[in-house]
Amino acid sequence: MSLIYTCNLCGETIAREAPYVTLNGNGDRSKDFWRTGYVGHYHADPQVGCWNRILETIRLADGPRLDAIPTATYQSITARRRKHRPLEPDDGIAPPSA
């Protein structure tokens, strides 16, 4: 018996001797959802590029969390606001027309 793998990105059959990647997931912490198992097979040959495209997508989705984005402190925002005078009605700034 032989196994025939189909690339889950491009839909083409992965040749018998061609390099491929099998992506599996482990979701033990997922309560009422899909938990573990097979995700897909992808061509690993850089000339074809299927796995590289999937890996790039995974890396984008696993980007930095919002907690890691530097933000200004409340005190620094307050200090900056003190440097600006409030807008006056005659400053020539009109509200957007509807």
Buried (B, 14 or more C-beta within 10 A) or exposed (E): EEEEBEBBBBEEEBEEEEEBBEBEEEEEEEEEEEEEEEEBBBBBBEEBBBBBBBBEEEEEEEEEEEEEEEEEEEEEEEEEEEEEEEEEEEEEEEEEEE
